[in-house]
Amino acid sequence: MIITLNGEARTVADGTTAAALVEELGLAGRRIAMEVNREIVPRSTFESHALNDGDQVEIVHAIGGG
């Protein structure tokens, strides 16, 4: 299936979850936020949140500064 990730088309396997996408992108363990179709996906639901064909996904990660 095809999703749009941060403005670019990306092919992912059917049934991909938010957690699987994070792992695939090498972002596991980082401080990130995910929005799917303009709705925040709580980190606690990443494992169960299945992505669908055509979803618009935005992922941002926090950068600390001082």
Secondary structure, DSSP 8 states (H G I E B T S, - for coil): -EEEETTEEEE--TT-BHHHHHHHTT-TTS-EEEEETTEEE-GGGTTT-B--TT-EEEEEE-----
